[in-house]
Amino acid sequence: MKKSPVSGFNPFRKPTLKMNAAPRIRSEIVELPKPKIGDRVQVPNGFGTVVETSGDMFLIDLENQAANLWERLRSIKFQARP
């Protein structure tokens, strides 16, 4: 008795439909508004105020924490002023 290979033809398996990868969709680049010095923002570590800027990096003075933190623009969320 001959053993059939595991990856070979299996008459009991349903044929699968082979599809190409989905076409890439070009999206427009959206420019994020940059916070100014003194703006209140939210970062992953909490809330804070922008103290200094350098390119796409922003120095955040965190509230209720004795720390300043450099964050990139993409990780900063603006907070509405009351």
N, CA, C and O atoms as a CHARMM CRD file, in Angstrom:
* protein
*
  328
    1    1 MET  N      0.84200  -1.16900   0.00000 PROA 1      0.00000
    2    1 MET  CA     0.00000   0.00000   0.00000 PROA 1      0.00000
    3    1 MET  C      0.88900   1.23300   0.00000 PROA 1      0.00000
    4    1 MET  O      1.82900   1.35400   0.78600 PROA 1      0.00000
    5    2 LYS  N      0.56100   2.13700  -0.90200 PROA 2      0.00000
    6    2 LYS  CA     1.34700   3.34900  -1.06300 PROA 2      0.00000
    7    2 LYS  C      0.73400   4.48100  -0.24300 PROA 2      0.00000
    8    2 LYS  O     -0.48600   4.64100  -0.21900 PROA 2      0.00000
    9    3 LYS  N      1.56700   5.25600   0.42000 PROA 3      0.00000
   10    3 LYS  CA     1.07600   6.41400   1.17500 PROA 3      0.00000
   11    3 LYS  C      1.00900   7.61800   0.25500 PROA 3      0.00000
   12    3 LYS  O      1.93900   7.88500  -0.50800 PROA 3      0.00000
   13    4 SER  N     -0.09800   8.34300   0.33200 PROA 4      0.00000
   14    4 SER  CA    -0.20100   9.55700  -0.47600 PROA 4      0.00000
   15    4 SER  C      0.37000  10.72800   0.31000 PROA 4      0.00000
   16    4 SER  O      0.25000  10.75600   1.53500 PROA 4      0.00000
   17    5 PRO  N      0.98600  11.68900  -0.35900 PROA 5      0.00000
   18    5 PRO  CA     1.55300  12.84300   0.35300 PROA 5      0.00000
   19    5 PRO  C      0.44600  13.68400   0.99000 PROA 5      0.00000
   20    5 PRO  O     -0.66100  13.77500   0.46100 PROA 5      0.00000
   21    6 VAL  N      0.75500  14.28100   2.10700 PROA 6      0.00000
   22    6 VAL  CA    -0.21700  15.08200   2.85300 PROA 6      0.00000
   23    6 VAL  C     -0.64300  16.30100   2.04700 PROA 6      0.00000
   24    6 VAL  O     -1.81500  16.67800   2.08100 PROA 6      0.00000
   25    7 SER  N      0.26400  16.91400   1.33700 PROA 7      0.00000
   26    7 SER  CA    -0.06300  18.14500   0.62600 PROA 7      0.00000
   27    7 SER  C     -0.54200  17.88800  -0.80000 PROA 7      0.00000
   28    7 SER  O     -0.73300  18.83000  -1.57000 PROA 7      0.00000
   29    8 GLY  N     -0.73400  16.63200  -1.15100 PROA 8      0.00000
   30    8 GLY  CA    -1.13600  16.29500  -2.50700 PROA 8      0.00000
   31    8 GLY  C     -2.62900  16.47100  -2.73400 PROA 8      0.00000
   32    8 GLY  O     -3.31800  17.09200  -1.92400 PROA 8      0.00000
   33    9 PHE  N     -3.11700  15.93300  -3.81400 PROA 9      0.00000
   34    9 PHE  CA    -4.51500  16.03700  -4.19300 PROA 9      0.00000
   35    9 PHE  C     -5.39300  15.24000  -3.23100 PROA 9      0.00000
   36    9 PHE  O     -5.08300  14.09800  -2.89400 PROA 9      0.00000
   37   10 ASN  N     -6.48500  15.85200  -2.79600 PROA 10     0.00000
   38   10 ASN  CA    -7.44100  15.19000  -1.92400 PROA 10     0.00000
   39   10 ASN  C     -8.80000  15.28600  -2.59100 PROA 10     0.00000
   40   10 ASN  O     -9.34600  16.38600  -2.67500 PROA 10     0.00000
   41   11 PRO  N     -9.37500  14.18600  -3.07100 PROA 11     0.00000
   42   11 PRO  CA   -10.64300  14.25600  -3.79800 PROA 11     0.00000
   43   11 PRO  C    -11.82300  14.62300  -2.91100 PROA 11     0.00000
   44   11 PRO  O    -12.87900  14.98000  -3.43400 PROA 11     0.00000
   45   12 PHE  N    -11.68800  14.54900  -1.58600 PROA 12     0.00000
   46   12 PHE  CA   -12.79700  14.84800  -0.68000 PROA 12     0.00000
   47   12 PHE  C    -12.83300  16.31400  -0.24700 PROA 12     0.00000
   48   12 PHE  O    -13.79300  16.75500   0.38500 PROA 12     0.00000
   49   13 ARG  N    -11.80300  17.05200  -0.58400 PROA 13     0.00000
   50   13 ARG  CA   -11.74000  18.45500  -0.18100 PROA 13     0.00000
   51   13 ARG  C    -12.34500  19.32600  -1.26300 PROA 13     0.00000
   52   13 ARG  O    -12.11200  19.10300  -2.45100 PROA 13     0.00000
   53   14 LYS  N    -13.12400  20.32100  -0.85400 PROA 14     0.00000
   54   14 LYS  CA   -13.73900  21.23400  -1.80800 PROA 14     0.00000
   55   14 LYS  C    -12.67400  22.14700  -2.40600 PROA 14     0.00000
   56   14 LYS  O    -11.75600  22.57200  -1.70400 PROA 14     0.00000
   57   15 PRO  N    -12.78800  22.44500  -3.67800 PROA 15     0.00000
   58   15 PRO  CA   -11.82000  23.37800  -4.26200 PROA 15     0.00000
   59   15 PRO  C    -12.04300  24.78800  -3.69800 PROA 15     0.00000
   60   15 PRO  O    -13.17800  25.20600  -3.46500 PROA 15     0.00000
   61   16 THR  N    -10.95600  25.49600  -3.48900 PROA 16     0.00000
   62   16 THR  CA   -11.06200  26.84700  -2.95900 PROA 16     0.00000
   63   16 THR  C    -10.89500  27.85200  -4.08600 PROA 16     0.00000
   64   16 THR  O    -10.20800  27.59900  -5.07700 PROA 16     0.00000
   65   17 LEU  N    -11.52500  28.97200  -3.91400 PROA 17     0.00000
   66   17 LEU  CA   -11.45000  30.04400  -4.89700 PROA 17     0.00000
   67   17 LEU  C    -10.23500  30.90000  -4.56900 PROA 17     0.00000
   68   17 LEU  O    -10.14000  31.44100  -3.46700 PROA 17     0.00000
   69   18 LYS  N     -9.31900  31.02700  -5.49800 PROA 18     0.00000
   70   18 LYS  CA    -8.13000  31.83900  -5.27700 PROA 18     0.00000
   71   18 LYS  C     -8.42200  33.25300  -5.75600 PROA 18     0.00000
   72   18 LYS  O     -8.84400  33.46900  -6.89200 PROA 18     0.00000
   73   19 MET  N     -8.18900  34.21100  -4.86600 PROA 19     0.00000
   74   19 MET  CA    -8.45300  35.61100  -5.18600 PROA 19     0.00000
   75   19 MET  C     -7.16000  36.39800  -5.09900 PROA 19     0.00000
   76   19 MET  O     -6.27000  36.07900  -4.31100 PROA 19     0.00000
   77   20 ASN  N     -7.07400  37.41800  -5.91000 PROA 20     0.00000
   78   20 ASN  CA    -5.93400  38.32400  -5.83800 PROA 20     0.00000
   79   20 ASN  C     -6.08700  39.23000  -4.62700 PROA 20     0.00000
   80   20 ASN  O     -7.17600  39.36100  -4.06900 PROA 20     0.00000
   81   21 ALA  N     -5.00700  39.83900  -4.23600 PROA 21     0.00000
   82   21 ALA  CA    -5.05600  40.77600  -3.12400 PROA 21     0.00000
   83   21 ALA  C     -5.93800  41.96500  -3.50100 PROA 21     0.00000
   84   21 ALA  O     -6.05100  42.31800  -4.67500 PROA 21     0.00000
   85   22 ALA  N     -6.55600  42.57200  -2.49900 PROA 22     0.00000
   86   22 ALA  CA    -7.42200  43.72300  -2.73800 PROA 22     0.00000
   87   22 ALA  C     -6.58800  44.87000  -3.30500 PROA 22     0.00000
   88   22 ALA  O     -5.44400  45.05900  -2.89200 PROA 22     0.00000
   89   23 PRO  N     -7.13600  45.62500  -4.23100 PROA 23     0.00000
   90   23 PRO  CA    -6.36900  46.74200  -4.78400 PROA 23     0.00000
   91   23 PRO  C     -6.12100  47.80900  -3.71500 PROA 23     0.00000
   92   23 PRO  O     -6.96700  48.05700  -2.85600 PROA 23     0.00000
   93   24 ARG  N     -4.97500  48.41700  -3.78700 PROA 24     0.00000
   94   24 ARG  CA    -4.63700  49.46700  -2.82700 PROA 24     0.00000
   95   24 ARG  C     -5.43100  50.72300  -3.13000 PROA 24     0.00000
   96   24 ARG  O     -5.59500  51.11200  -4.28600 PROA 24     0.00000
   97   25 ILE  N     -5.91200  51.33500  -2.09100 PROA 25     0.00000
   98   25 ILE  CA    -6.68400  52.55800  -2.23100 PROA 25     0.00000
   99   25 ILE  C     -5.78500  53.71900  -1.84600 PROA 25     0.00000
  100   25 ILE  O     -5.22100  53.75100  -0.75200 PROA 25     0.00000
  101   26 ARG  N     -5.66200  54.65600  -2.74400 PROA 26     0.00000
  102   26 ARG  CA    -4.85800  55.83600  -2.43500 PROA 26     0.00000
  103   26 ARG  C     -5.70600  56.80700  -1.62700 PROA 26     0.00000
  104   26 ARG  O     -6.77700  57.22700  -2.06400 PROA 26     0.00000
  105   27 SER  N     -5.22800  57.14600  -0.48100 PROA 27     0.00000
  106   27 SER  CA    -5.93400  58.12200   0.33500 PROA 27     0.00000
  107   27 SER  C     -5.11300  59.40600   0.38000 PROA 27     0.00000
  108   27 SER  O     -3.88500  59.39000   0.28400 PROA 27     0.00000
  109   28 GLU  N     -5.80700  60.48300   0.52400 PROA 28     0.00000
  110   28 GLU  CA    -5.12700  61.77100   0.58300 PROA 28     0.00000
  111   28 GLU  C     -4.45000  61.92900   1.93200 PROA 28     0.00000
  112   28 GLU  O     -4.96400  61.47100   2.95300 PROA 28     0.00000
  113   29 ILE  N     -3.30800  62.57200   1.93000 PROA 29     0.00000
  114   29 ILE  CA    -2.59000  62.83000   3.16600 PROA 29     0.00000
  115   29 ILE  C     -3.27700  63.99200   3.87200 PROA 29     0.00000
  116   29 ILE  O     -3.46000  65.06700   3.30100 PROA 29     0.00000
  117   30 VAL  N     -3.65000  63.75200   5.12000 PROA 30     0.00000
  118   30 VAL  CA    -4.34500  64.76400   5.89900 PROA 30     0.00000
  119   30 VAL  C     -3.34400  65.40700   6.84600 PROA 30     0.00000
  120   30 VAL  O     -2.68200  64.71900   7.62200 PROA 30     0.00000
  121   31 GLU  N     -3.23900  66.70400   6.77900 PROA 31     0.00000
  122   31 GLU  CA    -2.33100  67.45400   7.65400 PROA 31     0.00000
  123   31 GLU  C     -3.01200  67.66600   9.00100 PROA 31     0.00000
  124   31 GLU  O     -4.09100  68.25300   9.07200 PROA 31     0.00000
  125   32 LEU  N     -2.37500  67.18600  10.07000 PROA 32     0.00000
  126   32 LEU  CA    -2.93200  67.35900  11.40300 PROA 32     0.00000
  127   32 LEU  C     -2.61200  68.75500  11.91100 PROA 32     0.00000
  128   32 LEU  O     -1.51800  69.26300  11.66500 PROA 32     0.00000
  129   33 PRO  N     -3.54800  69.38500  12.61700 PROA 33     0.00000
  130   33 PRO  CA    -3.25000  70.69900  13.18400 PROA 33     0.00000
  131   33 PRO  C     -2.21700  70.54700  14.30800 PROA 33     0.00000
  132   33 PRO  O     -2.29500  69.62900  15.12400 PROA 33     0.00000
  133   34 LYS  N     -1.26400  71.45500  14.32900 PROA 34     0.00000
  134   34 LYS  CA    -0.21400  71.38600  15.33600 PROA 34     0.00000
  135   34 LYS  C     -0.62500  72.19700  16.56500 PROA 34     0.00000
  136   34 LYS  O     -1.12500  73.31400  16.43800 PROA 34     0.00000
  137   35 PRO  N     -0.41400  71.63700  17.74100 PROA 35     0.00000
  138   35 PRO  CA    -0.71900  72.40300  18.95300 PROA 35     0.00000
  139   35 PRO  C      0.30200  73.51600  19.15400 PROA 35     0.00000
  140   35 PRO  O      1.45900  73.40200  18.75000 PROA 35     0.00000
  141   36 LYS  N     -0.14700  74.58100  19.77800 PROA 36     0.00000
  142   36 LYS  CA     0.72600  75.72100  20.06800 PROA 36     0.00000
  143   36 LYS  C      1.15300  75.66900  21.52700 PROA 36     0.00000
  144   36 LYS  O      0.56300  74.94200  22.32600 PROA 36     0.00000
  145   37 ILE  N      2.15300  76.41900  21.86600 PROA 37     0.00000
  146   37 ILE  CA     2.62100  76.47400  23.24500 PROA 37     0.00000
  147   37 ILE  C      1.49000  77.00100  24.11900 PROA 37     0.00000
  148   37 ILE  O      0.89300  78.03600  23.82500 PROA 37     0.00000
  149   38 GLY  N      1.20900  76.28200  25.18500 PROA 38     0.00000
  150   38 GLY  CA     0.14200  76.65300  26.10900 PROA 38     0.00000
  151   38 GLY  C     -1.15900  75.89400  25.87300 PROA 38     0.00000
  152   38 GLY  O     -2.07300  75.99900  26.69200 PROA 38     0.00000
  153   39 ASP  N     -1.27700  75.13400  24.78600 PROA 39     0.00000
  154   39 ASP  CA    -2.48800  74.35800  24.51900 PROA 39     0.00000
  155   39 ASP  C     -2.55400  73.15500  25.46000 PROA 39     0.00000
  156   39 ASP  O     -1.53700  72.54100  25.78200 PROA 39     0.00000
  157   40 ARG  N     -3.76800  72.83600  25.88900 PROA 40     0.00000
  158   40 ARG  CA    -3.99000  71.66300  26.73100 PROA 40     0.00000
  159   40 ARG  C     -4.23500  70.46600  25.82300 PROA 40     0.00000
  160   40 ARG  O     -5.08300  70.52500  24.93200 PROA 40     0.00000
  161   41 VAL  N     -3.49700  69.38000  26.04400 PROA 41     0.00000
  162   41 VAL  CA    -3.57700  68.20500  25.18400 PROA 41     0.00000
  163   41 VAL  C     -3.67200  66.93700  26.03400 PROA 41     0.00000
  164   41 VAL  O     -3.42300  66.94800  27.23900 PROA 41     0.00000
  165   42 GLN  N     -4.04400  65.83800  25.35600 PROA 42     0.00000
  166   42 GLN  CA    -4.06400  64.53000  26.00100 PROA 42     0.00000
  167   42 GLN  C     -3.05700  63.63300  25.29200 PROA 42     0.00000
  168   42 GLN  O     -3.03800  63.55800  24.06300 PROA 42     0.00000
  169   43 VAL  N     -2.22300  62.95600  26.07100 PROA 43     0.00000
  170   43 VAL  CA    -1.23800  62.01100  25.55800 PROA 43     0.00000
  171   43 VAL  C     -1.48800  60.66900  26.24800 PROA 43     0.00000
  172   43 VAL  O     -2.26500  60.61700  27.20200 PROA 43     0.00000
  173   44 PRO  N     -0.85400  59.58400  25.79600 PROA 44     0.00000
  174   44 PRO  CA    -1.09800  58.28800  26.44100 PROA 44     0.00000
  175   44 PRO  C     -0.83300  58.26700  27.95100 PROA 44     0.00000
  176   44 PRO  O     -1.42400  57.45600  28.66400 PROA 44     0.00000
  177   45 ASN  N      0.03600  59.13600  28.44200 PROA 45     0.00000
  178   45 ASN  CA     0.34800  59.15800  29.88000 PROA 45     0.00000
  179   45 ASN  C     -0.57200  60.05000  30.69400 PROA 45     0.00000
  180   45 ASN  O     -0.46300  60.07300  31.92000 PROA 45     0.00000
  181   46 GLY  N     -1.47400  60.78500  30.05800 PROA 46     0.00000
  182   46 GLY  CA    -2.39400  61.65300  30.77900 PROA 46     0.00000
  183   46 GLY  C     -2.57200  62.98900  30.08500 PROA 46     0.00000
  184   46 GLY  O     -2.27600  63.13700  28.89900 PROA 46     0.00000
  185   47 PHE  N     -3.06300  63.96500  30.84700 PROA 47     0.00000
  186   47 PHE  CA    -3.30400  65.30000  30.32000 PROA 47     0.00000
  187   47 PHE  C     -2.10600  66.19100  30.62700 PROA 47     0.00000
  188   47 PHE  O     -1.36500  65.96000  31.58200 PROA 47     0.00000
  189   48 GLY  N     -1.93600  67.21700  29.79300 PROA 48     0.00000
  190   48 GLY  CA    -0.83100  68.13000  30.02500 PROA 48     0.00000
  191   48 GLY  C     -0.92500  69.36800  29.16700 PROA 48     0.00000
  192   48 GLY  O     -1.90300  69.56400  28.44500 PROA 48     0.00000
  193   49 THR  N      0.10100  70.20700  29.24800 PROA 49     0.00000
  194   49 THR  CA     0.17800  71.46100  28.51800 PROA 49     0.00000
  195   49 THR  C      1.44300  71.46700  27.67800 PROA 49     0.00000
  196   49 THR  O      2.49600  71.02100  28.13300 PROA 49     0.00000
  197   50 VAL  N      1.34400  71.97100  26.44900 PROA 50     0.00000
  198   50 VAL  CA     2.50900  72.04200  25.56400 PROA 50     0.00000
  199   50 VAL  C      3.43900  73.14100  26.07700 PROA 50     0.00000
  200   50 VAL  O      3.01200  74.27400  26.30000 PROA 50     0.00000
  201   51 VAL  N      4.72300  72.78900  26.26200 PROA 51     0.00000
  202   51 VAL  CA     5.70800  73.72900  26.78500 PROA 51     0.00000
  203   51 VAL  C      6.68200  74.16400  25.69300 PROA 51     0.00000
  204   51 VAL  O      7.07300  75.32900  25.63500 PROA 51     0.00000
  205   52 GLU  N      7.07400  73.22200  24.82400 PROA 52     0.00000
  206   52 GLU  CA     8.08300  73.51400  23.80500 PROA 52     0.00000
  207   52 GLU  C      7.81600  72.64900  22.57900 PROA 52     0.00000
  208   52 GLU  O      7.27200  71.55100  22.69200 PROA 52     0.00000
  209   53 THR  N      8.20300  73.15300  21.40000 PROA 53     0.00000
  210   53 THR  CA     8.04400  72.38500  20.17100 PROA 53     0.00000
  211   53 THR  C      9.38600  72.28400  19.45200 PROA 53     0.00000
  212   53 THR  O     10.22700  73.17700  19.54900 PROA 53     0.00000
  213   54 SER  N      9.57000  71.18000  18.73000 PROA 54     0.00000
  214   54 SER  CA    10.77500  70.97400  17.94000 PROA 54     0.00000
  215   54 SER  C     10.42500  70.03400  16.79300 PROA 54     0.00000
  216   54 SER  O     10.44500  68.81500  16.96200 PROA 54     0.00000
  217   55 GLY  N     10.10500  70.59000  15.63000 PROA 55     0.00000
  218   55 GLY  CA     9.70100  69.77300  14.48800 PROA 55     0.00000
  219   55 GLY  C      8.36100  69.11300  14.74900 PROA 55     0.00000
  220   55 GLY  O      7.36500  69.80000  14.97800 PROA 55     0.00000
  221   56 ASP  N      8.32300  67.77500  14.71800 PROA 56     0.00000
  222   56 ASP  CA     7.07300  67.07300  15.00900 PROA 56     0.00000
  223   56 ASP  C      7.04800  66.53500  16.43800 PROA 56     0.00000
  224   56 ASP  O      6.18000  65.73400  16.78500 PROA 56     0.00000
  225   57 MET  N      7.99500  66.97000  17.26500 PROA 57     0.00000
  226   57 MET  CA     8.04100  66.56600  18.67600 PROA 57     0.00000
  227   57 MET  C      7.58100  67.73200  19.54100 PROA 57     0.00000
  228   57 MET  O      7.88400  68.89200  19.26100 PROA 57     0.00000
  229   58 PHE  N      6.84000  67.40000  20.60600 PROA 58     0.00000
  230   58 PHE  CA     6.28600  68.41100  21.50000 PROA 58     0.00000
  231   58 PHE  C      6.59300  68.02200  22.93200 PROA 58     0.00000
  232   58 PHE  O      6.38400  66.87400  23.32500 PROA 58     0.00000
  233   59 LEU  N      7.09500  68.98200  23.72300 PROA 59     0.00000
  234   59 LEU  CA     7.37200  68.75200  25.13800 PROA 59     0.00000
  235   59 LEU  C      6.09700  69.04800  25.91100 PROA 59     0.00000
  236   59 LEU  O      5.57700  70.16300  25.86300 PROA 59     0.00000
  237   60 ILE  N      5.59400  68.04100  26.62600 PROA 60     0.00000
  238   60 ILE  CA     4.34100  68.14600  27.35700 PROA 60     0.00000
  239   60 ILE  C      4.63500  68.15300  28.84300 PROA 60     0.00000
  240   60 ILE  O      5.32800  67.26700  29.34500 PROA 60     0.00000
  241   61 ASP  N      4.10600  69.16200  29.56300 PROA 61     0.00000
  242   61 ASP  CA     4.18900  69.21900  31.01900 PROA 61     0.00000
  243   61 ASP  C      2.94700  68.51500  31.55200 PROA 61     0.00000
  244   61 ASP  O      1.84400  69.05400  31.47400 PROA 61     0.00000
  245   62 LEU  N      3.12400  67.31900  32.08900 PROA 62     0.00000
  246   62 LEU  CA     1.99000  66.50500  32.53400 PROA 62     0.00000
  247   62 LEU  C      1.38500  67.05000  33.82100 PROA 62     0.00000
  248   62 LEU  O      2.10300  67.48000  34.72400 PROA 62     0.00000
  249   63 GLU  N      0.04700  67.02700  33.89500 PROA 63     0.00000
  250   63 GLU  CA    -0.66600  67.46400  35.09300 PROA 63     0.00000
  251   63 GLU  C     -0.61400  66.36800  36.14200 PROA 63     0.00000
  252   63 GLU  O     -0.64300  65.18300  35.80900 PROA 63     0.00000
  253   64 ASN  N     -0.53900  66.75400  37.39700 PROA 64     0.00000
  254   64 ASN  CA    -0.53700  65.83600  38.53800 PROA 64     0.00000
  255   64 ASN  C      0.62300  64.83900  38.48800 PROA 64     0.00000
  256   64 ASN  O      0.56200  63.79200  39.13300 PROA 64     0.00000
  257   65 GLN  N      1.67700  65.15000  37.73200 PROA 65     0.00000
  258   65 GLN  CA     2.86300  64.30500  37.67100 PROA 65     0.00000
  259   65 GLN  C      4.08500  65.21900  37.60200 PROA 65     0.00000
  260   65 GLN  O      4.03600  66.28800  36.99300 PROA 65     0.00000
  261   66 ALA  N      5.14500  64.80400  38.20900 PROA 66     0.00000
  262   66 ALA  CA     6.37800  65.58900  38.19500 PROA 66     0.00000
  263   66 ALA  C      7.23400  65.14600  37.01700 PROA 66     0.00000
  264   66 ALA  O      8.35700  64.67500  37.19600 PROA 66     0.00000
  265   67 ALA  N      6.69400  65.30000  35.81200 PROA 67     0.00000
  266   67 ALA  CA     7.43400  64.84400  34.63600 PROA 67     0.00000
  267   67 ALA  C      7.07400  65.68600  33.42300 PROA 67     0.00000
  268   67 ALA  O      5.95200  66.17600  33.29500 PROA 67     0.00000
  269   68 ASN  N      8.05000  65.84400  32.53600 PROA 68     0.00000
  270   68 ASN  CA     7.82800  66.41500  31.21700 PROA 68     0.00000
  271   68 ASN  C      8.09400  65.30600  30.22200 PROA 68     0.00000
  272   68 ASN  O      8.94500  64.44700  30.45300 PROA 68     0.00000
  273   69 LEU  N      7.37200  65.32200  29.11900 PROA 69     0.00000
  274   69 LEU  CA     7.40700  64.19500  28.20800 PROA 69     0.00000
  275   69 LEU  C      7.44500  64.69200  26.77400 PROA 69     0.00000
  276   69 LEU  O      6.65100  65.55300  26.39700 PROA 69     0.00000
  277   70 TRP  N      8.37300  64.15100  25.95700 PROA 70     0.00000
  278   70 TRP  CA     8.41100  64.46700  24.53400 PROA 70     0.00000
  279   70 TRP  C      7.49300  63.49200  23.80500 PROA 70     0.00000
  280   70 TRP  O      7.64600  62.27900  23.94600 PROA 70     0.00000
  281   71 GLU  N      6.54600  64.00400  23.03100 PROA 71     0.00000
  282   71 GLU  CA     5.61300  63.16700  22.27700 PROA 71     0.00000
  283   71 GLU  C      5.57000  63.61700  20.82600 PROA 71     0.00000
  284   71 GLU  O      5.78600  64.79100  20.52700 PROA 71     0.00000
  285   72 ARG  N      5.29200  62.68200  19.92600 PROA 72     0.00000
  286   72 ARG  CA     5.10800  63.00500  18.51100 PROA 72     0.00000
  287   72 ARG  C      3.69000  63.51000  18.28700 PROA 72     0.00000
  288   72 ARG  O      2.79200  63.27200  19.09400 PROA 72     0.00000
  289   73 LEU  N      3.51000  64.21000  17.17500 PROA 73     0.00000
  290   73 LEU  CA     2.21600  64.81100  16.85500 PROA 73     0.00000
  291   73 LEU  C      1.12500  63.75800  16.73500 PROA 73     0.00000
  292   73 LEU  O     -0.01100  64.00900  17.13700 PROA 73     0.00000
  293   74 ARG  N      1.44200  62.57900  16.19100 PROA 74     0.00000
  294   74 ARG  CA     0.41400  61.56100  15.96100 PROA 74     0.00000
  295   74 ARG  C     -0.13600  60.95700  17.24300 PROA 74     0.00000
  296   74 ARG  O     -1.18800  60.31900  17.19900 PROA 74     0.00000
  297   75 SER  N      0.52800  61.12700  18.38600 PROA 75     0.00000
  298   75 SER  CA     0.03500  60.56900  19.63400 PROA 75     0.00000
  299   75 SER  C     -0.58900  61.62400  20.53500 PROA 75     0.00000
  300   75 SER  O     -0.87100  61.35000  21.70200 PROA 75     0.00000
  301   76 ILE  N     -0.80900  62.82800  20.01100 PROA 76     0.00000
  302   76 ILE  CA    -1.38000  63.91300  20.79300 PROA 76     0.00000
  303   76 ILE  C     -2.82100  64.15200  20.36900 PROA 76     0.00000
  304   76 ILE  O     -3.12200  64.19600  19.17600 PROA 76     0.00000
  305   77 LYS  N     -3.71600  64.30700  21.34900 PROA 77     0.00000
  306   77 LYS  CA    -5.11400  64.64900  21.10000 PROA 77     0.00000
  307   77 LYS  C     -5.39500  65.99800  21.74100 PROA 77     0.00000
  308   77 LYS  O     -4.98300  66.26200  22.87100 PROA 77     0.00000
  309   78 PHE  N     -6.10000  66.84600  21.00600 PROA 78     0.00000
  310   78 PHE  CA    -6.44600  68.15800  21.54500 PROA 78     0.00000
  311   78 PHE  C     -7.60200  68.03400  22.52900 PROA 78     0.00000
  312   78 PHE  O     -8.47300  67.17900  22.36800 PROA 78     0.00000
  313   79 GLN  N     -7.60900  68.88400  23.54100 PROA 79     0.00000
  314   79 GLN  CA    -8.69200  68.93900  24.50100 PROA 79     0.00000
  315   79 GLN  C     -9.40300  70.27700  24.35200 PROA 79     0.00000
  316   79 GLN  O     -8.76700  71.32100  24.21100 PROA 79     0.00000
  317   80 ALA  N    -10.73000  70.22900  24.38500 PROA 80     0.00000
  318   80 ALA  CA   -11.51300  71.46300  24.28700 PROA 80     0.00000
  319   80 ALA  C    -11.34800  72.27000  25.56000 PROA 80     0.00000
  320   80 ALA  O    -11.33300  71.73200  26.66700 PROA 80     0.00000
  321   81 ARG  N    -11.22700  73.56400  25.37400 PROA 81     0.00000
  322   81 ARG  CA   -11.09500  74.43200  26.54400 PROA 81     0.00000
  323   81 ARG  C    -12.48100  74.74900  27.09500 PROA 81     0.00000
  324   81 ARG  O    -13.40100  75.02100  26.32500 PROA 81     0.00000
  325   82 PRO  N    -12.64400  74.71800  28.41600 PROA 82     0.00000
  326   82 PRO  CA   -13.96300  75.00200  29.00800 PROA 82     0.00000
  327   82 PRO  C    -14.34200  76.46100  28.90300 PROA 82     0.00000
  328   82 PRO  O    -15.41800  76.85400  29.35300 PROA 82     0.00000
